[in-house]
Amino acid sequence: MNRPQREAAVRRILEHTPAPVPPDLHGDAVRRGERLLRRRRIVHRVLWLLLCTAAVAFCVWAAGAHPWVEPPSQTTPPVTGW
């Protein structure tokens, strides 16, 4: 389709009357948008709560387990009785 044919097709489309829109469409869209925003807000709060809980749990574990300390060597038995 070349440019003049595309322009003619667009003009034909624009000459038609627009399709009728239901009168309650705006209210439905607003309610749906509010519901989606509320769900998104709740999901974000839950994810932040989980992240904070995981961070606290990791800090508590690290404080008790001391993972940064090298474990004692088990290859040589301790020398006793000298």
HUMO-V439155 format. One record per pair of residues at least 6 apart in sequence whose ideal C-beta (glycine too) atoms are under 6 Angstrom apart, sorted by the first residue. I is the first residue (numbers start at 1). J is the second residue. D is the distance in whole Angstrom. If there is no record, write none. Layout:
[[I & J & D] [I & J & D]]
This chain:
none
